[in-house]
Amino acid sequence: MDPEPAEPAAGVVCVPSQPPSAPSEPDAQGLSVGGDSGIMSQDPEVDMKEVELNELEPEKQPMNAASGAAVAGGGEKNGLVKIKVAEDDAEAGAKFTGLSKEELLKVAGTPGWVRTRWALLLLFWLGWLGMLAGAVVIIVRAPRCRELPVQRWWHKGALYRVGDVQAFVGRDARGLAGLKDRLDYLSSLKVAGLVLGPIHKNQKDNVTGTNLKEIDPALGSQEDFVDFLQSAKKKSIQVILDLTPNYQGQNSWFLPSQADTVATNVKEALSFWLKAGVDGFQVRDVGYLTDAPLHLAEWQNITKSFSEARLLIAGTNSSDLQQILSLLESTKDLLLSSSYLSNSSFTGEHTKFLVTQYLNATGGHWCSWSLSQAGLLTSFVPAQLLRLYQLLLFTLPGTPIFSYGDEIGLQAATIPGQPLEAPVMLWNDSSLSGTSESNMTVKGQDKDPGSLLSLFRRLSGQRGKERSLLHGDFHALSSTSGLFSYIRHWDQNERYLVVLNFEDGSLSAGLGASNLPAGTSLPAQADLLLSTQPGRKEDSSLELRSLVLHPHEGLLLRFPYVA
């Protein structure tokens, strides 16, 4: 009895292999897939796997066994290849799906994890409290910032006076229309406000023929003025209107017997022009005004009741400090232009005396600085000191006030037998007289970095952006005879040192830092911001102990705040 062939192990597929020398017979096509002649495998699963293997591409199929060939002794058939196939996909390997919610809660509740969580929470709060304590210590130990004072627009820049509109715009322009065309120039000077006029209708020494609410027809119409106001505001230039009543007559305020009528007219004009959009008013020659302090206080109330951002300026030719103080005491925010600084011997010592005396006498009152209520600098200051005085006026605590032409050194012209006449502004060579030079014109100085005009623009721009120069404290320093030096400083901002040489020769500064407040000291070195004379290398560091100034030279230096 022939031994029964061994059944293939579970999961083993027997694939017949076709020897290369197998004869090609017709009966060979009828061989079973299982490899035994005419007999199908009894295992359906194996049969299906064999079919799948036969469906492989020819080059990937295994070699088939010869038809009817068998393995002797019941072994594997010749040419069969065993391939193990997983019976169950689950047995291929279990995938990790993480812990369930219940398992996580069970693990999280173990004593080890509870202690870890409490330790991390404690460390977090200890770190947070430590940072909070550190921040509190820094805030407490840090120096407190000084409260800034209230700053109005006239605190932030210089004022520029145009008393005679036609003389300012020149022969080729006309009144208010010509003044509008010069707004770009005024903007380049970085001035905060324009003091304009008087431009109202005034019949000389005639009260009834004077109308403070009507524009002089020779200069333009009411519409021209309103148009000019709107254009000036677009350039951030405030307009202060001069309402000195009888500006073409002998007495600016007419006769004493007419004082009540004039005062009433001024009050009506104030309300009228405030509604039209002007930013303030100026009245000159208040020394000739009967009961001037009383009237100024009343006019100030009208101006401020409209808006706190409106300004009143009074002008006087007096240089007497007591008379000046009596006018200032009548109102709180009044600006006063006077001839106080013109009463000088133009030495370092005398200038220092005048400035410190004025600041001490006025106390906390906001000051203004000029050499007259309407005149040019050249009418009072020697030509060699013009640059020095520009630096002085721009760096003193208060509002500097200039007249048109001060920025180029314009000189006043006089006609024999007649009072001082407003000079024509020198815009270009066509404005020159036979004795003038082109470097005295705006066009001639405009592109010259060493010109008086360029110095004016630099000082005006510098003052407007530095807190120490805007509203900083003032402290005069002891220095060599012939010099005037002082420090301007505000809280923790940069400090500014001004040194002015009024003498005809070079001087060693010899700066002393006596009587300076706590927290302010004079450093060994300071950076040179500008000199009134060309030749010095700007932005360089200068040794203050060995500092020497050239004749009539002024220096503006700065140094940092040190805690």
C-alpha positions as CSV (number, residue, x, y, z in Angstrom):
1,M,0.0,0.0,0.0
2,D,1.5,3.2,-1.1
3,P,2.2,5.6,1.7
4,E,-0.1,8.6,1.8
5,P,1.5,11.9,1.0
6,A,2.0,14.2,3.9
7,E,-0.4,17.0,4.1
8,P,1.1,20.4,3.8
9,A,1.4,22.3,7.0
10,A,-1.2,25.0,7.8
11,G,-0.3,28.2,6.1
12,V,2.1,26.6,3.6
13,V,1.4,27.0,-0.1
14,C,2.9,24.4,-2.5
15,V,3.8,26.0,-5.8
16,P,4.9,23.6,-8.6
17,S,8.0,24.4,-10.4
18,Q,8.4,23.8,-14.2
19,P,11.7,22.3,-15.0
20,P,13.4,23.7,-18.1
21,S,13.5,20.3,-19.9
22,A,9.8,19.5,-19.2
23,P,8.2,18.1,-22.4
24,S,5.4,20.1,-23.8
25,E,2.4,17.8,-23.8
26,P,-1.2,18.5,-24.3
27,D,-2.1,16.8,-21.1
28,A,0.1,19.0,-19.2
29,Q,-2.4,21.8,-19.5
30,G,-4.8,19.8,-17.4
31,L,-2.6,19.6,-14.3
32,S,-4.1,20.8,-11.2
33,V,-3.0,23.9,-9.5
34,G,-2.0,21.9,-6.5
35,G,0.7,20.1,-8.4
36,D,-0.9,16.5,-8.3
37,S,-2.2,15.2,-11.7
38,G,-5.9,15.8,-11.9
39,I,-6.3,16.3,-8.2
40,M,-7.3,19.7,-6.6
41,S,-6.0,20.5,-3.2
42,Q,-8.3,19.7,-0.4
43,D,-7.5,23.0,1.4
44,P,-9.5,25.8,-0.2
45,E,-7.4,28.4,1.5
46,V,-4.3,27.0,0.0
47,D,-5.9,26.7,-3.4
48,M,-6.8,30.4,-3.4
49,K,-3.3,31.4,-2.5
50,E,-1.9,29.3,-5.3
51,V,-4.2,31.0,-7.7
52,E,-3.0,34.4,-6.5
53,L,0.5,33.4,-7.1
54,N,-0.2,32.1,-10.6
55,E,-1.7,35.5,-11.4
56,L,1.6,37.2,-10.8
57,E,3.4,38.5,-13.8
58,P,5.4,35.8,-15.6
59,E,8.7,37.1,-14.6
60,K,7.7,37.1,-10.9
61,Q,6.1,33.6,-10.9
62,P,8.0,30.6,-9.3
63,M,9.0,27.7,-11.5
64,N,6.3,25.0,-11.8
65,A,6.9,21.4,-11.0
66,A,6.8,18.7,-13.8
67,S,3.4,17.2,-14.5
68,G,2.7,14.3,-12.1
69,A,6.0,14.7,-10.3
70,A,6.0,13.9,-6.6
71,V,8.4,13.9,-3.8
72,A,9.5,10.5,-2.9
73,G,8.5,9.1,0.4
74,G,5.7,11.6,0.8
75,G,8.0,14.7,1.1
76,E,7.6,18.0,-0.6
77,K,7.1,18.0,-4.3
78,N,10.0,18.8,-6.5
79,G,10.2,22.6,-7.2
80,L,7.7,23.6,-4.5
81,V,8.5,26.7,-2.5
82,K,7.1,27.2,1.0
83,I,5.7,30.6,1.7
84,K,4.4,31.4,5.2
85,V,1.3,33.5,5.4
86,A,-0.1,35.0,8.6
87,E,-3.4,33.3,9.4
88,D,-4.7,36.2,11.4
89,D,-4.0,39.9,11.0
90,A,-4.1,40.4,14.7
91,E,-1.1,38.2,15.1
92,A,1.0,40.6,12.9
93,G,1.6,42.7,16.0
94,A,-0.5,44.6,18.5
95,K,-0.5,48.5,18.1
96,F,-0.2,50.7,21.2
97,T,-3.3,52.9,21.5
98,G,-2.5,54.8,24.8
99,L,-4.2,54.7,28.1
100,S,-7.8,55.2,28.5
101,K,-9.4,58.0,30.5
102,E,-10.0,55.7,33.5
103,E,-6.4,54.4,33.3
104,L,-5.0,58.0,33.2
105,L,-7.1,59.0,36.2
106,K,-5.9,55.9,38.1
107,V,-2.2,56.7,37.4
108,A,-2.6,60.4,38.1
109,G,-4.0,59.6,41.5
110,T,-1.0,57.8,42.7
111,P,1.0,59.4,45.5
112,G,4.1,60.0,43.3
113,W,2.3,62.0,40.7
114,V,0.4,64.0,43.3
115,R,3.6,65.0,45.0
116,T,5.2,65.9,41.7
117,R,2.3,68.2,40.7
118,W,2.3,70.0,44.0
119,A,6.1,70.5,43.8
120,L,5.8,72.0,40.3
121,L,2.9,74.3,41.3
122,L,4.8,75.5,44.3
123,L,7.9,76.2,42.1
124,F,5.7,78.2,39.6
125,W,4.2,80.5,42.3
126,L,7.6,81.0,44.0
127,G,9.1,82.1,40.7
128,W,6.2,84.4,39.9
129,L,6.3,86.0,43.3
130,G,10.1,86.4,42.9
131,M,9.7,88.2,39.6
132,L,6.9,90.4,41.1
133,A,9.1,91.4,44.0
134,G,12.0,92.2,41.7
135,A,9.8,94.4,39.6
136,V,8.6,96.3,42.7
137,V,12.2,96.8,43.9
138,I,13.2,98.2,40.5
139,I,10.2,100.6,40.4
140,V,10.8,101.8,43.9
141,R,14.5,102.3,43.4
142,A,14.3,103.9,40.0
143,P,14.3,107.8,40.0
144,R,10.8,109.2,39.4
145,C,10.2,111.1,36.2
146,R,9.5,114.8,36.7
147,E,6.0,115.9,35.8
148,L,6.0,117.8,32.5
149,P,4.6,121.4,32.6
150,V,1.7,122.4,30.5
151,Q,3.0,123.3,27.1
152,R,1.2,125.7,24.7
153,W,2.2,126.3,21.2
154,W,4.1,129.6,22.1
155,H,6.3,127.6,24.5
156,K,7.5,125.3,21.7
157,G,9.1,127.8,19.3
158,A,10.0,131.3,18.4
159,L,7.7,134.1,17.4
160,Y,8.3,136.1,14.2
161,R,7.1,139.7,13.9
162,V,6.0,141.2,10.6
163,G,5.0,144.8,11.5
164,D,5.0,146.2,8.0
165,V,3.5,143.7,5.6
166,Q,4.4,145.5,2.4
167,A,8.0,146.0,3.4
168,F,8.3,142.3,4.2
169,V,6.8,140.9,1.0
170,G,8.8,143.3,-1.2
171,R,8.1,145.5,-4.1
172,D,7.0,142.7,-6.4
173,A,4.3,141.3,-4.2
174,R,1.0,142.7,-2.8
175,G,-0.2,142.8,0.8
176,L,-1.8,139.7,2.3
177,A,-1.6,137.7,-1.0
178,G,2.1,138.3,-1.1
179,L,2.4,137.3,2.6
180,K,0.6,134.0,1.8
181,D,3.3,133.3,-0.8
182,R,6.0,133.6,1.9
183,L,4.5,131.0,4.2
184,D,6.9,128.3,3.0
185,Y,9.8,130.5,4.0
186,L,8.4,131.1,7.4
187,S,7.9,127.4,7.8
188,S,11.6,126.8,6.9
189,L,12.5,129.0,9.9
190,K,10.5,126.6,12.2
191,V,8.8,129.5,14.0
192,A,5.7,128.7,16.1
193,G,3.8,131.9,15.4
194,L,3.6,135.0,13.3
195,V,2.9,138.4,14.9
196,L,1.2,140.3,12.2
197,G,0.5,143.9,11.8
198,P,-1.3,146.1,12.7
199,I,-3.2,145.7,9.5
200,H,-6.5,147.3,10.5
201,K,-7.9,150.5,9.0
202,N,-6.4,153.5,10.9
203,Q,-6.9,157.1,10.2
204,K,-4.1,158.9,11.8
205,D,-5.0,160.3,15.3
206,N,-8.7,159.8,14.5
207,V,-10.7,157.5,16.7
208,T,-13.9,157.5,14.6
209,G,-11.8,156.9,11.4
210,T,-10.1,153.8,13.0
211,N,-11.9,150.5,12.7
212,L,-10.1,147.6,14.5
213,K,-12.5,145.0,12.8
214,E,-11.7,146.1,9.2
215,I,-8.6,145.2,7.1
216,D,-6.7,148.1,5.5
217,P,-7.9,148.1,1.9
218,A,-4.3,148.7,0.8
219,L,-3.3,145.3,2.1
220,G,-6.4,143.3,1.0
221,S,-9.9,142.3,2.0
222,Q,-11.5,140.4,4.9
223,E,-11.6,137.3,2.6
224,D,-7.9,137.7,1.8
225,F,-7.2,137.6,5.6
226,V,-9.4,134.6,6.3
227,D,-7.7,132.8,3.4
228,F,-4.3,133.7,4.8
229,L,-5.3,132.3,8.2
230,Q,-6.3,129.0,6.8
231,S,-3.1,128.7,4.8
232,A,-1.0,129.5,7.8
233,K,-2.7,126.8,9.9
234,K,-1.9,124.2,7.3
235,K,1.7,125.1,7.8
236,S,1.3,124.9,11.6
237,I,2.0,128.6,12.0
238,Q,-0.2,130.4,14.5
239,V,-1.3,134.0,13.7
240,I,-1.2,136.7,16.4
241,L,-2.9,139.9,15.2
242,D,-1.5,143.3,16.4
243,L,-4.4,145.5,17.5
244,T,-2.5,148.6,18.5
245,P,-5.2,151.2,17.6
246,N,-3.5,154.3,16.4
247,Y,-0.3,152.8,15.0
248,Q,0.0,155.4,12.3
249,G,-0.5,158.4,14.7
250,Q,1.6,160.1,17.3
251,N,0.1,158.3,20.3
252,S,-0.7,154.6,19.8
253,W,-3.7,154.9,22.2
254,F,-5.0,158.3,21.1
255,L,-5.7,160.9,23.8
256,P,-6.2,160.0,27.5
257,S,-9.7,161.4,27.3
258,Q,-10.5,158.8,24.6
259,A,-9.3,155.9,26.7
260,D,-12.8,154.5,27.5
261,T,-13.9,154.5,23.8
262,V,-10.6,152.9,22.7
263,A,-10.9,150.2,25.4
264,T,-14.4,149.4,24.3
265,N,-13.3,149.2,20.6
266,V,-10.5,146.8,21.6
267,K,-12.8,144.5,23.5
268,E,-15.2,144.3,20.5
269,A,-12.3,143.6,18.1
270,L,-11.0,140.8,20.3
271,S,-14.3,138.9,20.2
272,F,-14.6,139.5,16.5
273,W,-11.2,138.2,15.5
274,L,-11.2,135.3,17.9
275,K,-14.3,134.1,16.1
276,A,-12.5,134.6,12.8
277,G,-9.8,132.2,13.9
278,V,-6.8,134.2,15.1
279,D,-4.6,132.6,17.7
280,G,-3.8,135.6,19.8
281,F,-3.2,139.4,20.0
282,Q,-0.5,141.9,20.5
283,V,-0.8,145.5,21.7
284,R,2.3,147.7,21.8
285,D,3.3,150.9,23.7
286,V,1.2,149.9,26.7
287,G,3.2,152.3,28.7
288,Y,1.1,155.0,27.1
289,L,-2.1,153.3,27.9
290,T,-4.1,154.7,30.9
291,D,-4.6,152.0,33.6
292,A,-2.6,149.5,31.5
293,P,-2.6,146.7,34.1
294,L,-6.4,146.9,34.5
295,H,-7.0,146.8,30.7
296,L,-4.5,144.0,30.1
297,A,-6.2,141.8,32.7
298,E,-9.6,142.4,31.1
299,W,-8.4,141.7,27.6
300,Q,-6.6,138.6,28.8
301,N,-9.8,137.3,30.4
302,I,-11.6,137.7,27.1
303,T,-8.9,135.9,25.2
304,K,-8.6,133.0,27.7
305,S,-12.4,132.6,28.0
306,F,-12.5,131.8,24.3
307,S,-9.6,129.2,24.7
308,E,-6.6,128.6,26.9
309,A,-4.6,128.2,23.7
310,R,-5.0,131.9,22.8
311,L,-2.2,134.3,23.6
312,L,-1.9,138.0,24.6
313,I,1.4,139.8,24.0
314,A,2.1,143.3,25.4
315,G,4.9,145.5,24.2
316,T,6.7,148.4,25.8
317,N,9.8,150.4,25.1
318,S,10.7,150.5,28.7
319,S,13.9,148.9,30.0
320,D,13.0,149.5,33.7
321,L,12.6,146.2,35.5
322,Q,10.0,147.6,38.0
323,Q,7.8,148.9,35.3
324,I,8.0,145.6,33.5
325,L,7.1,143.7,36.6
326,S,4.1,145.9,37.3
327,L,2.7,144.9,33.9
328,L,3.5,141.2,34.3
329,E,1.8,141.0,37.7
330,S,-1.6,142.0,36.2
331,T,-1.9,138.8,34.2
332,K,-0.8,135.2,34.5
333,D,0.1,134.1,31.0
334,L,0.9,137.5,29.5
335,L,4.0,137.6,27.3
336,L,5.9,140.9,27.4
337,S,8.4,142.2,24.9
338,S,10.5,145.1,26.1
339,S,13.8,146.9,25.7
340,Y,15.2,145.3,28.9
341,L,18.1,143.5,27.3
342,S,19.0,146.4,25.1
343,N,20.1,148.3,28.3
344,S,23.4,146.4,28.2
345,S,27.1,147.1,28.0
346,F,27.3,143.9,25.9
347,T,29.8,142.2,28.1
348,G,29.7,138.8,29.5
349,E,29.3,140.0,33.1
350,H,26.6,142.5,32.4
351,T,24.6,140.2,30.3
352,K,24.8,137.5,33.0
353,F,23.6,140.0,35.5
354,L,20.6,141.2,33.4
355,V,19.4,137.6,32.6
356,T,19.7,136.2,36.1
357,Q,18.1,139.3,37.7
358,Y,15.1,139.1,35.3
359,L,14.6,135.3,35.9
360,N,14.8,135.8,39.7
361,A,12.4,138.7,39.6
362,T,9.8,137.1,37.4
363,G,9.8,133.8,39.4
364,G,7.7,131.1,37.7
365,H,6.3,133.5,35.1
366,W,7.0,132.3,31.5
367,C,9.4,134.8,30.0
368,S,9.9,136.1,26.5
369,W,13.2,137.4,25.1
370,S,13.8,140.2,22.7
371,L,15.7,143.5,22.6
372,S,12.7,145.7,21.7
373,Q,9.0,145.5,21.1
374,A,9.3,146.0,17.4
375,G,12.9,146.9,16.2
376,L,15.6,144.8,14.5
377,L,18.5,143.2,16.4
378,T,21.0,145.2,14.3
379,S,19.5,148.4,15.8
380,F,20.8,147.4,19.2
381,V,23.4,144.7,19.0
382,P,26.9,145.2,17.5
383,A,27.4,143.3,14.2
384,Q,30.1,141.0,15.6
385,L,27.7,139.8,18.3
386,L,24.6,139.0,16.2
387,R,25.4,135.3,16.1
388,L,26.1,135.3,19.8
389,Y,22.7,136.9,20.5
390,Q,20.8,134.4,18.3
391,L,22.3,131.6,20.4
392,L,21.5,133.5,23.6
393,L,17.8,134.1,22.8
394,F,17.2,130.6,21.5
395,T,18.7,128.9,24.6
396,L,17.3,131.1,27.5
397,P,14.2,129.7,29.3
398,G,11.3,131.4,27.6
399,T,10.0,132.3,24.2
400,P,12.4,134.1,21.8
401,I,10.8,136.9,19.7
402,F,12.4,138.2,16.5
403,S,11.5,140.7,13.9
404,Y,11.6,139.9,10.2
405,G,15.1,140.2,8.9
406,D,16.9,139.3,12.1
407,E,17.6,135.9,10.6
408,I,19.8,137.5,7.9
409,G,21.2,140.5,9.8
410,L,18.9,143.0,8.1
411,Q,19.7,146.6,8.9
412,A,17.2,149.4,9.5
413,A,17.1,152.3,7.1
414,T,16.5,155.9,8.2
415,I,15.4,158.9,6.2
416,P,16.8,162.2,7.3
417,G,14.3,164.2,9.3
418,Q,11.9,161.3,9.6
419,P,11.4,158.5,12.2
420,L,12.8,155.0,11.7
421,E,11.3,153.4,8.7
422,A,10.7,149.7,8.2
423,P,13.4,148.3,5.9
424,V,12.5,146.3,2.8
425,M,13.2,142.6,3.2
426,L,16.2,141.5,1.1
427,W,14.9,138.4,-0.7
428,N,17.2,138.4,-3.7
429,D,19.5,140.7,-5.7
430,S,16.6,142.7,-7.1
431,S,15.9,143.9,-3.5
432,L,19.4,145.3,-3.0
433,S,20.4,148.9,-2.9
434,G,23.6,150.1,-4.4
435,T,25.6,149.6,-1.1
436,S,24.3,146.1,-0.2
437,E,26.0,142.8,-0.9
438,S,24.3,139.6,-2.2
439,N,25.4,137.7,0.9
440,M,22.9,139.9,2.9
441,T,19.9,138.4,1.0
442,V,17.8,135.4,1.7
443,K,18.8,133.8,-1.6
444,G,22.5,134.5,-0.9
445,Q,22.4,132.9,2.5
446,D,20.0,130.1,1.9
447,K,22.4,127.4,0.7
448,D,25.4,128.6,2.7
449,P,25.8,126.4,5.8
450,G,27.9,129.1,7.5
451,S,25.4,131.9,7.1
452,L,23.5,133.7,9.8
453,L,20.3,132.3,8.2
454,S,21.5,128.7,8.5
455,L,22.5,129.3,12.1
456,F,19.0,130.7,12.8
457,R,17.3,127.6,11.3
458,R,19.5,125.2,13.2
459,L,19.0,126.9,16.6
460,S,15.2,127.1,16.0
461,G,15.0,123.4,15.1
462,Q,17.2,122.3,18.0
463,R,15.2,124.3,20.6
464,G,11.9,122.8,19.4
465,K,12.8,119.2,20.0
466,E,14.8,119.2,23.2
467,R,13.0,119.3,26.6
468,S,16.0,120.8,28.3
469,L,15.9,123.7,26.0
470,L,12.1,123.9,25.8
471,H,11.3,124.1,29.5
472,G,14.5,123.0,31.4
473,D,15.9,124.6,34.4
474,F,18.6,127.3,34.1
475,H,21.8,127.6,36.1
476,A,24.5,130.2,35.4
477,L,28.1,129.0,35.8
478,S,31.1,130.8,37.1
479,S,33.6,131.4,34.3
480,T,36.4,133.6,33.0
481,S,35.7,137.3,32.9
482,G,34.2,138.2,29.6
483,L,32.2,135.0,29.3
484,F,28.6,134.1,30.1
485,S,28.0,130.4,30.5
486,Y,25.0,128.4,31.8
487,I,23.5,124.9,31.8
488,R,19.9,124.0,30.7
489,H,18.6,120.7,32.0
490,W,15.4,118.8,32.5
491,D,15.0,115.7,34.6
492,Q,16.8,112.7,33.0
493,N,17.2,114.3,29.6
494,E,20.4,115.4,28.0
495,R,22.0,118.5,29.5
496,Y,23.0,121.5,27.4
497,L,25.9,123.8,28.1
498,V,26.1,127.3,26.5
499,V,29.3,129.3,26.6
500,L,29.4,132.8,25.1
501,N,32.5,134.9,24.6
502,F,31.7,138.6,24.3
503,E,35.3,139.7,24.1
504,D,37.4,140.7,21.0
505,G,40.1,138.1,21.9
506,S,40.3,134.4,22.6
507,L,39.4,133.3,26.2
508,S,39.9,130.1,28.2
509,A,36.5,129.1,29.5
510,G,37.5,128.4,33.2
511,L,34.1,126.9,33.9
512,G,33.1,126.3,37.5
513,A,30.2,124.1,38.7
514,S,29.4,125.9,42.0
515,N,25.8,126.1,43.2
516,L,24.5,123.4,40.9
517,P,21.5,121.4,42.2
518,A,21.8,117.8,43.3
519,G,22.0,115.4,40.5
520,T,23.6,117.9,38.1
521,S,27.4,118.1,37.6
522,L,29.8,119.4,35.1
523,P,31.5,116.6,33.1
524,A,35.1,116.4,32.0
525,Q,34.0,116.3,28.4
526,A,31.0,117.4,26.3
527,D,30.0,117.0,22.7
528,L,30.0,120.1,20.5
529,L,26.6,120.5,18.9
530,L,27.4,123.8,17.1
531,S,29.6,126.9,17.1
532,T,28.5,130.3,16.0
533,Q,31.7,130.5,13.9
534,P,32.8,128.1,11.2
535,G,36.0,126.1,11.7
536,R,35.3,123.8,14.6
537,K,34.6,120.1,14.0
538,E,31.0,119.5,15.2
539,D,30.0,116.4,17.0
540,S,33.4,116.1,18.5
541,S,34.2,115.8,22.2
542,L,35.8,118.8,23.9
543,E,37.7,118.8,27.1
544,L,36.0,121.4,29.3
545,R,39.1,122.0,31.5
546,S,41.1,123.1,28.5
547,L,38.2,124.8,26.5
548,V,39.2,128.0,24.6
549,L,36.8,130.2,22.7
550,H,37.6,132.3,19.7
551,P,36.7,136.0,19.8
552,H,32.9,136.6,19.8
553,E,32.3,132.8,19.6
554,G,29.4,131.0,21.2
555,L,29.3,127.2,21.7
556,L,26.4,124.9,22.3
557,L,27.5,121.6,23.9
558,R,25.6,118.7,25.3
559,F,26.3,115.8,27.7
560,P,24.2,112.9,29.0
561,Y,22.4,112.6,32.3
562,V,24.2,110.5,34.8
563,A,22.2,109.0,37.7
